[in-house]
Amino acid sequence: MRGLPIALTGLVLLAGASLLVGATNLWTTQLDTGMVLAISRVPRTLAALLAGAGLALAGVVVQQSVQNRLVDPGLIGTPEAAMLGLVAITLIAPGAALAVKMSVAALTALAGTAVFFMLARLVPRRDPMLLPLVGLIYGGILGAMVLWLGWMTDLVQFLSIWRTGEFSGVLRGRYELLWIIAGLAIILFVLADRITLLGLGEDYARALGLNYLQTVLLGLGCVAVTFAVVVVTVGAMPFVGLVVPNIVSRWRGDNLRQNLPWVAFLGAVFVLGADLLGRVVRWPYEIPAATIFAVFGAVLFLWLLNSRKPRHHG
């Protein structure tokens, strides 16, 4: 934990910059500065931190479940499945409460992720790139279904919101569902040892006494709820669950229980940093955080593919 003070200092500085930077200049505005902070800036900062932490942790669970570090929940159809639920509930009950929409999205996200998990069991493990390709194809099929349904029902404008993660619309009273992610993070920390066993494969995990199916369902349930909350609140964000767990693993090794806090921390910092950069690149206009992170995430992904994992001794 030698880097903890530096990490916390960096987080505090980044959060402080997030509170100060925006289209409204806090030093010259005629508005109540405290009101701007309480209604917009503080909720936006917390939303970015919670969303980033949740997406990164979800990546760990899926990678361990399918034993492939090149898989990201955002690239295997989980957000598209959540959007399918959102389109359905919007058509059936357009006035439903946000919690109801989130619940429906979580159920469809869980179903969509479970289908990919079943497909993963049929994919040969010789080539680690094959499973991510299957995930991209599967996600593309779900995405096409969602787009067709949105086009036929005149809901394309909603799809554009759900598919692009950005925090400009986050206000007090519209982000609080993201605090569910904090509870899910505690659950994943409790399940850390079981999730570690998932990475050994089903046969080894069962031989060590793990209830394999129960652990997989608990893990995928956490992933589904996380993505449902994020998609409903701020929209989908790619690459977070892919690059962050890999960076932490290369940096600190494979002790999952010790790594989970760092995965959550780094995911939160990356997403908040992307949101902050999107605010300053074309100030006073904004570029969605998902767009910023997609560019940097793609670069980081290519680096991960072409760099060797260092050995950790001791």
C-alpha positions in Angstrom: 0.0 0.0 0.0 3.0 2.3 -0.5 1.3 4.1 -3.3 -1.9 4.8 -1.4 -1.1 8.3 -0.2 -0.1 9.4 -3.7 -3.2 7.7 -5.2 -5.5 9.4 -2.7 -3.8 12.8 -3.3 -4.3 12.4 -7.0 -8.0 11.5 -6.5 -8.6 14.5 -4.3 -6.9 16.8 -6.9 -8.9 15.3 -9.7 -12.2 15.5 -7.8 -11.4 19.2 -6.9 -10.8 20.0 -10.6 -14.0 18.3 -11.5 -15.9 20.5 -9.0 -14.3 23.7 -10.4 -14.4 23.0 -14.2 -17.5 23.5 -16.3 -19.5 25.7 -18.6 -20.4 27.9 -15.6 -17.5 29.8 -14.2 -17.9 29.6 -10.4 -15.8 32.7 -9.9 -17.7 35.1 -12.2 -21.3 33.6 -12.2 -24.1 35.5 -10.7 -25.7 32.2 -9.6 -25.3 30.8 -6.1 -22.0 28.9 -6.1 -23.1 26.5 -3.4 -26.2 25.7 -5.4 -24.3 25.0 -8.5 -21.9 22.7 -6.6 -24.7 20.9 -4.7 -27.1 20.4 -7.7 -24.7 19.7 -10.5 -20.9 19.5 -9.8 -20.9 17.2 -6.8 -23.5 14.8 -8.2 -21.6 14.7 -11.5 -18.3 14.0 -9.8 -19.8 11.2 -7.7 -21.6 9.7 -10.7 -18.3 9.5 -12.6 -16.5 7.9 -9.7 -19.2 5.3 -9.0 -19.8 4.4 -12.7 -16.1 4.0 -13.3 -15.6 1.8 -10.2 -18.6 -0.4 -11.1 -17.7 -0.9 -14.7 -14.1 -1.9 -13.8 -15.3 -4.4 -11.1 -17.8 -5.9 -13.6 -14.9 -6.5 -16.0 -13.0 -8.5 -13.3 -16.1 -10.7 -12.7 -16.7 -11.5 -16.4 -13.0 -12.1 -17.1 -12.7 -14.6 -14.2 -15.9 -16.3 -15.1 -14.9 -17.0 -18.7 -11.1 -17.3 -18.0 -10.2 -14.7 -20.6 -8.6 -11.3 -19.8 -9.5 -9.9 -23.2 -13.3 -9.9 -22.5 -15.2 -6.8 -21.4 -18.9 -6.8 -20.3 -19.3 -3.8 -22.5 -18.3 -5.7 -25.6 -20.2 -8.9 -25.1 -23.8 -7.6 -25.3 -24.5 -6.7 -21.7 -25.3 -3.1 -22.3 -27.3 -3.9 -25.5 -29.3 -6.5 -23.5 -30.0 -3.8 -20.9 -31.1 -1.4 -23.6 -33.4 -4.0 -25.0 -35.1 -4.1 -21.6 -35.3 -0.3 -21.4 -36.9 -0.2 -24.9 -39.5 -2.8 -23.8 -40.4 -1.1 -20.5 -40.6 2.3 -22.3 -43.1 0.8 -24.7 -45.1 -1.1 -22.1 -45.0 1.5 -19.3 -43.5 4.8 -20.4 -44.3 6.5 -17.1 -42.6 3.8 -15.0 -40.4 4.9 -12.2 -36.6 4.9 -12.8 -36.1 2.1 -10.3 -38.6 0.0 -12.3 -36.8 0.7 -15.5 -33.5 -0.2 -13.9 -34.9 -3.5 -12.6 -36.2 -4.5 -16.0 -32.8 -3.5 -17.6 -31.0 -5.6 -15.0 -33.1 -8.7 -15.8 -32.5 -8.4 -19.5 -28.8 -7.7 -19.0 -28.5 -10.8 -16.8 -30.3 -12.9 -19.5 -28.1 -11.5 -22.2 -24.9 -12.0 -20.3 -26.0 -15.6 -19.4 -26.5 -16.4 -23.0 -23.0 -15.2 -23.8 -21.7 -17.3 -20.9 -23.3 -20.4 -22.4 -21.8 -19.5 -25.8 -18.4 -19.2 -24.1 -18.6 -22.8 -22.9 -18.8 -23.9 -26.6 -15.9 -21.8 -27.8 -12.5 -23.6 -28.0 -10.0 -22.0 -25.6 -6.9 -22.5 -27.9 -6.9 -19.0 -29.2 -7.7 -16.3 -26.6 -8.8 -13.9 -29.3 -11.6 -16.1 -30.4 -13.9 -15.5 -27.4 -13.8 -11.7 -27.7 -14.6 -12.0 -31.4 -17.6 -14.1 -30.5 -18.6 -11.5 -27.9 -18.4 -8.7 -30.5 -20.5 -10.6 -32.9 -23.1 -11.5 -30.3 -23.2 -7.9 -29.0 -23.5 -6.6 -32.6 -26.5 -8.9 -33.1 -28.2 -7.6 -29.9 -27.3 -4.0 -30.9 -28.9 -4.5 -34.3 -32.1 -5.8 -32.7 -32.2 -2.9 -30.3 -31.6 -0.4 -33.1 -34.3 -2.0 -35.3 -36.8 -2.0 -32.4 -36.0 1.6 -31.6 -36.4 2.6 -35.3 -39.7 0.9 -35.6 -41.0 2.5 -32.4 -39.5 6.0 -32.9 -37.2 5.6 -29.9 -33.9 6.1 -31.6 -33.4 9.3 -29.7 -33.4 7.4 -26.4 -31.0 4.8 -27.8 -28.5 7.6 -28.6 -28.6 8.6 -24.9 -28.3 5.1 -23.5 -25.4 4.2 -25.9 -23.2 7.2 -25.2 -21.9 7.6 -21.7 -21.8 11.2 -20.7 -22.4 13.1 -17.4 -23.6 16.5 -18.5 -27.2 15.6 -17.6 -26.4 14.3 -14.1 -28.1 16.4 -11.4 -29.1 15.9 -7.8 -32.0 13.5 -7.8 -31.0 11.8 -11.0 -27.9 9.9 -10.1 -28.6 8.3 -6.7 -29.2 4.8 -8.2 -25.5 4.7 -8.8 -24.9 4.2 -5.1 -26.2 0.7 -5.6 -22.7 0.1 -7.1 -21.1 0.7 -3.7 -23.2 -2.1 -2.2 -22.3 -4.4 -5.1 -18.6 -3.6 -4.6 -18.9 -4.8 -1.0 -20.6 -8.0 -2.2 -17.8 -8.6 -4.7 -15.1 -8.1 -2.1 -16.9 -10.7 0.1 -17.0 -13.1 -2.9 -13.4 -12.3 -4.0 -12.0 -15.8 -3.1 -14.9 -17.5 -4.8 -14.4 -15.4 -7.9 -10.7 -16.2 -7.9 -11.6 -19.9 -8.1 -13.8 -19.2 -11.1 -10.6 -18.3 -13.0 -9.3 -21.9 -12.5 -12.1 -23.4 -14.5 -15.2 -25.3 -13.6 -13.6 -28.6 -12.9 -10.9 -27.3 -10.6 -13.4 -25.0 -8.8 -15.8 -27.8 -8.1 -12.9 -30.0 -6.9 -12.0 -27.3 -4.4 -15.6 -27.3 -3.0 -17.0 -24.3 -4.8 -20.6 -24.1 -5.7 -19.8 -23.1 -9.2 -23.2 -22.3 -10.7 -24.2 -20.3 -7.6 -21.0 -18.2 -7.7 -21.4 -17.6 -11.4 -25.0 -16.4 -11.0 -24.1 -14.1 -8.1 -21.2 -12.6 -10.1 -23.2 -12.2 -13.3 -26.1 -10.7 -11.2 -23.7 -8.0 -9.9 -22.5 -7.3 -13.4 -26.1 -7.1 -14.8 -27.3 -4.7 -12.0 -24.1 -2.6 -12.4 -24.6 -2.1 -16.2 -28.3 -1.5 -15.8 -27.7 1.3 -13.3 -25.0 2.8 -15.4 -26.9 2.6 -18.7 -30.1 4.0 -17.1 -28.3 6.9 -15.4 -25.4 8.0 -17.7 -25.2 5.6 -20.7 -22.8 2.8 -21.7 -19.0 3.2 -21.6 -16.7 0.9 -23.5 -13.3 -0.5 -22.5 -13.4 0.4 -18.8 -14.0 -3.2 -17.7 -11.3 -4.4 -20.2 -8.3 -2.2 -19.6 -8.5 -1.4 -15.9 -8.4 -5.0 -14.6 -5.5 -5.8 -16.9 -3.5 -2.8 -15.9 -4.0 -3.6 -12.2 -3.1 -7.3 -12.8 0.1 -6.3 -14.6 1.0 -3.8 -11.9 0.1 -5.8 -8.7 -0.1 -9.5 -9.8 -3.2 -11.7 -9.5 -4.2 -11.5 -5.9 -7.8 -10.6 -6.5 -8.8 -9.8 -3.0 -6.0 -7.2 -2.8 -6.6 -6.0 -6.3 -10.3 -5.3 -6.1 -10.0 -2.0 -4.3 -7.3 -0.8 -6.8 -9.5 -1.9 -9.7 -12.4 0.1 -8.4 -10.1 3.1 -7.6 -8.4 3.1 -11.0 -11.7 2.7 -12.9 -13.2 5.6 -11.0 -10.1 7.8 -11.7 -10.1 6.9 -15.4 -13.7 7.7 -15.9 -13.6 10.9 -13.9 -10.5 11.9 -15.8 -12.2 11.2 -19.2 -15.2 13.3 -18.1 -12.9 16.1 -17.0 -10.9 16.1 -20.2 -14.1 16.1 -22.2 -15.1 19.3 -20.5 -11.9 21.2 -21.2 -11.0 20.1 -24.8 -13.7 22.3 -26.4 -14.8 24.4 -23.5 -17.5 25.6 -22.9 -18.8 22.7 -25.1 -18.4 19.0 -24.0 -17.2 15.8 -25.5 -18.9 12.7 -24.0 -16.7 10.9 -21.5 -17.4 7.6 -23.4 -15.9 9.1 -26.6 -12.8 10.3 -24.7 -12.3 6.9 -23.0 -13.0 5.0 -26.2 -10.0 6.7 -27.8 -7.6 6.1 -24.9 -9.1 2.7 -24.1 -8.4 1.5 -27.7 -4.7 2.7 -27.3 -4.4 0.9 -24.0 -6.0 -2.2 -25.4 -3.4 -2.3 -28.2 -0.6 -1.8 -25.7 -2.0 -4.7 -23.6 -2.0 -7.0 -26.6 1.6 -6.2 -27.6 3.3 -6.0 -24.2 4.5 -8.8 -22.1 3.1 -9.2 -18.6 5.8 -8.7 -16.0 6.6 -11.4 -13.5 5.8 -10.8 -9.9 8.0 -12.4 -7.3 7.3 -13.2 -3.7 
